[in-house]
Amino acid sequence: MILIHLKNISTYLTVGLIILLSTVSKSQTKSFNPADLNLTWKILENNHQGKGKNLTELNIKNTGSLPLRSDWKIYFNYARQITEHTFPSGISVKHVNGDLFYLFPDKTFKVLKSKESINLDLVASDWVVNYTDAPSGFFLVWDADPERGYALKEPTLIKSDSPKQYLRTADDKLHLKTPQDLYEENKGNIDIPIDKIIPVFPTPLSYKINDQSFTLSQTGSINYNERFANEAAFLNDYLESYLGKKLDTQKKTSGRISLVHKDGMKDEAYEIEITNTEIAIVASSNSGIFYGIQSLKTMLPAKPQNVVKIKGAIINDEPRFAYRGFMMEVARNFQPKNEVKRVIDLMALYKLNTLHFHFSDDEAWRLQIPSIPELTEVGSKRSFSKETLQPTLGSGPNANSSGSGFYSKADFIELLKYADQRHIRVIPEIESPGHARAAIKSMDVRYERLMKQGKKQEAEEYLLRDLSDKSQYVSVQNWNDNVINPAMPSVYTFFETVIDDIAAMYQDAGVKLETIHFGGDEVPAGVWEKSPAIESFIKSNPGLASVNDVWPYYYTKINDILRKRNLYLSAWEEAGLRKTVVDGTRKEIVNEELAKQNAHLYAWNNQIGWGNEDLPYRLANVGYKTILTCVSNMYFDMAYYKDFYEPGYYWGTYADLDKPFSFIPYNYYKNTVLDRMGNPVGNSLDKKERLTPEGQRNIAGLQCAIFGETVKTTAQLEYLLLPRLLGFSERAWSADPEWAAETDPAKSNVLYKRDWQRFVNTVGKRELPRLDYYNGGYCYRIPLPGAKIDNGKVVANMQIPGLTIRYTTNGTIPTSSDKIYTGPISAKTTIKLRAFTTTGRGSRTTTIINK
């Protein structure tokens, strides 16, 4: 009896001790404040050990009064694959999936004492150059509370300034842009008086002034052909915001704006004649009238006023390309509905007509599909919860950042109507079969829920992967589970349902749906190779010999689904390729079959120096309707130039304002001088396939694009978009410039420089001031002043004339009230300069020391 009693006491004591220790551990866990951890990140070197990798340092400092013990994990996102690390004893790092990693201590880790810090050296793939490359979205998870994450402060980032930190490889010739570099680039700029600038933008086909002028005021009127009632209402709404009052719509003999129908004009063409008594906008189509209205708007002074005098002129205009698009990707980071509208307004002002709406990707699904609610219930949210997608791209532990959000059915219908009123069609993109993790994981959650309910048939209805697939692959963004399996019949049931729901939204909006973009880019090697479903599928389909044949089968099947609904297929360039083996070497060749089915392909990867520079032309030459979305010139998520504080990626190029402006659609080899590393291309493009006359007819148009990995705010979106969108609109709408066709290089260069001066003066003196006020103002990028020391004095200039340079000599950051730069500065001190807009918004600061 006594022994048994003692044993029970021992057991009770042991259990009690465990509970006590657990309580103590939890008490310590809860008393340490994660906000006391300060993080610092800096680049140590690129091209680490000559292996094309990078070495960075992450410092973690405990600024609190309590120690950090060994009961934690710190999660973070990093867009590079960590391959090696040098950490203090007891700490390691683990890759979860995609860009998510976590740091964790093992049993040998002692404690991070108050005021102590540790340095973690990380070796990772590729390169890191600017601040948007830094790891982000740090949060701490206690072992005792593993379901909850505590957001940490974002790291302090240390600027890189030495060549070993910013040169990506031994071949990288692009250095950090200095004030002196900017000055030299700008020094050829001339100042064109504003009254010598054509007041219509983009540049019209013909603009001739006459000796008359029209006074626009609140007493004017709008007369219109009834077929243009919608455009008249649109114009009047704008004039109300500009003049302060809507115009009368009763017919008057003078002071009127007339919207006139005329047979026989091209679809989007218009004419404008401005006399003393009338502004007549003439067109055959509603879109032509609309674009005439946009031209009238660009003729008005930037700042709204009650009375405006407009110079008399005769304008004839029409677009060069029928397709003038912008791809807005909202999957990586969500943009609010109102910001989408602001983008649509910009597109309309500058005569773009297609919004390619990239709403789904690995990181999120943003459009509500009523028939499959899980797509947004799960796929639109990112957090540390098991009920959402994992944190990525710095979205953090909670679903309250730009990583989460979606457009409801009502939102999307509203956007469709809004775009349609502005003669912009919306092409939705469903990324597939790769870049589809959000959809796959959402359908996994649906499957598991219904299986628990015993509803096996319903659970499998929309399943997007083979549950027995053992294939191993890693995508470009380091995902290992982001590719849909084309052998699954449920895949096509899923897409038919999604397509029909989207089509119903267009119908409810009263807008015609013509096509859906079905992705197709960046499917990694290794997919489907160990999938029993694929193996069985190939055996049962005599036309399929290997996994490589599944790819063209998939797009043929998707094309058939679309054609049955009177839609045509749009996709990225890869959809028109197929993998094969030639002389023992794996190659991708153009698949001509889909070209016969009116498939439209978006050609993006003409990356200079990678060997595929001619792919857009090869696709067009075999018959594909091709939209040039070339990374060499049209990706506006690329950083403007190499500078630690310039946001954006740069894997394809750096893209300043001149990149879209200088693009030659039918022969971009002509003025391609450097590859993405700044090395001369020489004659490397001479043997590339040229665009044939038939191929030229197959270039449907141009598209610029912003992928959203680094775009977490509306201001960041507008910074990347503007003013580059103006260069794009000039190429997409305006006639082929002389310099593009001129065969003599010297003459072409002279013509280009003259055209560039006209363009930047128009941008700086007319369009950027307009964007200071239009729609409440846009956060366009303000270029930094160029500066250098010349004969002991500081001289400065601007890429875009019209912006005001202000400076200080006392070390402070210039404000909109500081001294205006009008000539050389002789002060022997540190000179700080900034450029300012008409509303007082300033650029980053240029600093130069005059000793």
TATA-V341896 format. One record per backbone hydrogen bond with DSSP energy under -1.0 kcal/mol. NH is the residue of the N-H (numbers start at 1). CO is the residue of the C=O. E is the energy in kcal/mol with one decimal. If there is no record, write none. Layout:
BEGIN
NH:CO:E  NH:CO:E
END
This chain:
BEGIN
5:1:-2.3  6:2:-2.6  7:3:-2.5  8:4:-2.2  9:5:-2.3  10:6:-2.6  11:7:-2.6  12:8:-2.8  13:9:-2.8  14:10:-2.6  15:11:-2.8  16:12:-2.7  17:13:-2.7  18:14:-2.5  19:15:-2.6  20:16:-2.8  21:17:-3.0  22:18:-2.7  23:19:-2.6  24:20:-2.6  25:21:-2.9  26:22:-2.7  27:23:-2.4  28:24:-2.6  29:25:-2.5  30:26:-2.7  31:27:-1.5  32:28:-1.5  36:33:-2.6  37:34:-2.0  38:61:-2.8  40:59:-2.0  41:156:-2.8  42:57:-1.9  44:55:-2.3  45:55:-2.1  46:164:-2.9  48:53:-2.7  50:47:-2.4  51:48:-1.9  54:124:-2.5  55:45:-3.1  56:122:-2.4  57:42:-2.7  58:120:-2.9  59:40:-3.3  60:118:-2.5  61:38:-2.8  62:116:-2.9  63:36:-3.3  68:112:-2.6  73:141:-1.7  74:103:-2.2  75:139:-2.8  76:101:-2.2  77:136:-3.0  78:99:-2.5  83:123:-2.6  84:123:-1.8  86:121:-2.5  91:88:-1.5  92:104:-2.4  94:102:-2.3  96:100:-2.9  98:478:-1.6  100:97:-2.5  101:76:-2.7  102:94:-2.0  103:74:-2.9  104:92:-2.2  106:90:-2.7  109:106:-1.5  112:68:-2.8  115:62:-2.5  116:113:-2.0  118:60:-2.2  120:58:-2.9  121:86:-2.4  122:56:-2.7  123:84:-2.6  124:54:-2.3  125:81:-1.7  131:644:-2.7  133:130:-1.9  134:131:-1.4  136:77:-2.3  139:75:-1.9  140:150:-2.9  141:73:-2.8  143:71:-2.2  145:142:-1.3  148:145:-1.7  150:140:-2.7  152:138:-2.5  156:39:-2.9  158:41:-2.5  165:162:-1.8  166:162:-1.3  167:163:-2.7  172:169:-1.3  173:677:-3.2  177:642:-2.5  182:178:-2.3  183:179:-2.2  184:180:-2.3  185:181:-2.2  186:182:-1.9  187:183:-1.3  189:186:-2.5  196:193:-2.1  197:194:-1.3  206:316:-2.0  208:314:-2.3  210:312:-1.8  214:310:-2.9  216:308:-3.5  220:217:-1.7  221:255:-1.7  222:248:-2.7  223:257:-2.8  225:259:-1.9  228:225:-2.7  229:226:-1.7  232:228:-2.4  233:229:-2.2  234:230:-2.2  235:231:-2.6  236:232:-2.4  237:233:-2.3  238:234:-1.9  239:235:-2.6  240:236:-2.0  241:237:-1.5  242:238:-1.7  243:239:-3.6  244:240:-1.3  248:220:-1.6  256:277:-1.6  257:221:-2.6  258:279:-2.9  259:223:-2.5  260:281:-3.1  262:283:-1.7  269:266:-1.0  270:317:-2.3  271:282:-2.3  272:315:-2.3  273:280:-2.1  274:313:-2.9  275:278:-2.9  279:256:-2.2  280:273:-2.7  281:258:-3.3  282:271:-3.1  283:260:-2.1  289:285:-1.9  290:286:-2.5  291:287:-2.5  292:288:-1.9  293:289:-2.1  294:290:-2.0  295:291:-1.9  296:292:-2.2  297:293:-2.3  298:294:-1.8  308:216:-2.8  310:214:-3.4  312:212:-3.2  314:208:-2.9  315:272:-3.2  316:206:-1.7  317:270:-2.2  320:733:-1.5  321:732:-1.6  323:700:-1.4  325:702:-2.6  326:354:-2.2  327:704:-2.8  328:356:-2.3  329:706:-1.9  330:358:-2.1  334:402:-3.5  340:336:-1.8  341:337:-1.9  342:338:-1.9  343:339:-2.2  344:340:-2.4  345:341:-2.5  346:342:-1.9  347:343:-2.7  348:344:-2.5  349:345:-2.4  350:346:-2.0  351:348:-1.6  352:347:-3.2  353:324:-2.2  354:324:-1.6  355:425:-3.0  356:326:-2.2  357:427:-2.5  358:328:-1.7  359:357:-1.4  361:364:-2.1  365:379:-2.2  366:359:-2.3  368:407:-2.6  372:369:-1.9  375:372:-1.7  376:373:-1.3  377:373:-2.4  378:374:-2.5  379:374:-1.4  381:378:-1.5  383:389:-2.4  384:397:-2.5  388:385:-1.3  389:381:-2.3  395:392:-1.1  400:398:-1.3  404:401:-1.9  405:380:-2.2  407:366:-3.7  412:408:-2.6  413:409:-2.3  414:410:-2.2  415:411:-2.3  416:412:-2.7  417:413:-2.3  418:414:-2.3  419:415:-2.7  420:416:-2.5  421:417:-2.4  422:419:-1.0  423:420:-1.9  424:419:-2.3  425:353:-2.4  427:355:-2.7  429:357:-2.4  430:517:-3.0  436:482:-2.4  440:436:-2.4  441:437:-3.0  442:438:-1.8  443:439:-2.2  444:440:-1.8  445:441:-2.1  446:442:-1.8  447:443:-2.5  448:444:-2.7  449:445:-2.2  450:446:-2.3  451:447:-2.4  452:448:-1.8  454:451:-1.6  455:450:-2.8  459:455:-2.4  460:456:-1.9  469:466:-2.0  470:530:-2.2  475:479:-2.7  478:475:-2.1  484:433:-3.2  485:464:-2.1  488:485:-1.6  491:488:-1.6  493:489:-1.5  494:490:-2.5  495:491:-2.3  496:492:-2.3  497:493:-2.0  498:494:-2.5  499:495:-3.1  500:496:-2.3  501:497:-2.1  502:498:-2.6  503:499:-3.0  504:500:-1.9  505:501:-1.6  506:502:-2.0  507:503:-2.3  508:504:-2.5  509:505:-1.8  511:506:-2.6  517:428:-2.6  518:570:-3.0  527:524:-1.1  529:526:-1.1  531:528:-1.4  535:531:-2.5  536:532:-2.6  537:533:-2.2  538:534:-2.8  539:535:-1.8  540:536:-1.8  544:541:-2.5  549:546:-1.4  550:547:-1.7  553:549:-1.4  554:550:-2.6  555:551:-1.8  556:552:-2.0  557:553:-2.5  558:554:-2.6  559:555:-2.3  560:556:-2.1  561:557:-2.2  562:558:-2.3  563:559:-2.8  564:560:-1.9  565:562:-1.5  566:563:-1.9  567:562:-2.2  568:514:-2.0  570:516:-1.6  571:600:-1.9  572:519:-3.0  573:602:-1.7  575:572:-1.9  576:573:-2.1  577:574:-1.9  578:589:-2.3  580:587:-2.8  582:585:-3.1  585:582:-1.9  587:580:-3.0  589:578:-2.7  591:576:-3.3  596:593:-1.2  597:594:-1.7  599:594:-1.4  600:569:-2.8  601:625:-2.4  602:571:-2.4  603:627:-1.9  606:604:-1.6  610:607:-1.9  615:612:-1.8  618:614:-2.3  619:615:-2.4  620:616:-1.9  621:617:-2.5  622:618:-1.2  623:620:-1.2  624:619:-2.1  625:599:-1.1  626:698:-2.8  627:601:-2.8  628:701:-2.4  629:603:-2.5  631:604:-2.8  633:630:-1.4  634:630:-3.5  636:705:-3.1  638:635:-1.1  639:649:-3.4  646:643:-1.9  649:637:-2.0  655:639:-2.6  659:656:-1.8  661:657:-1.1  662:658:-2.7  667:664:-1.3  670:667:-1.5  672:669:-1.5  675:679:-2.5  676:608:-1.5  678:675:-2.0  681:673:-2.5  684:681:-2.4  686:683:-1.6  688:685:-1.3  696:692:-2.8  697:693:-1.5  699:696:-1.2  700:626:-1.7  700:698:-1.2  701:626:-1.1  702:323:-1.9  703:628:-2.4  704:325:-2.2  705:634:-2.4  706:327:-2.3  711:708:-1.2  717:713:-1.7  718:714:-2.3  719:715:-2.2  720:716:-1.9  721:717:-2.1  722:718:-2.6  725:721:-2.3  726:723:-1.7  728:724:-2.1  729:725:-2.6  730:726:-1.7  731:727:-1.3  732:728:-2.5  733:729:-2.5  742:738:-1.9  748:744:-2.9  749:745:-2.2  750:746:-2.0  751:747:-2.5  752:748:-2.6  753:749:-2.4  754:750:-2.0  755:751:-2.3  756:752:-2.9  757:753:-2.1  758:754:-1.9  759:755:-2.3  760:756:-3.0  761:757:-1.9  762:758:-1.8  763:759:-2.8  764:760:-2.7  765:761:-2.2  766:762:-1.9  767:762:-1.9  768:763:-3.3  770:766:-1.3  771:767:-2.3  773:770:-1.4  774:770:-2.9  776:773:-2.0  777:774:-2.2  778:771:-2.5  780:778:-1.3  781:722:-2.5  786:797:-2.5  787:179:-1.5  788:795:-2.0  790:793:-3.8  793:790:-1.3  794:825:-3.0  795:788:-2.8  797:786:-1.9  803:800:-1.2  804:836:-2.2  806:834:-2.8  807:819:-2.2  808:832:-2.1  818:815:-1.6  821:805:-3.3  825:794:-2.7  829:827:-1.3  831:848:-3.0  832:808:-1.9  833:846:-2.8  834:806:-2.4  836:804:-2.8  837:841:-2.2  840:837:-1.3  843:835:-2.2  846:833:-3.0  848:831:-2.4  850:829:-2.6
END
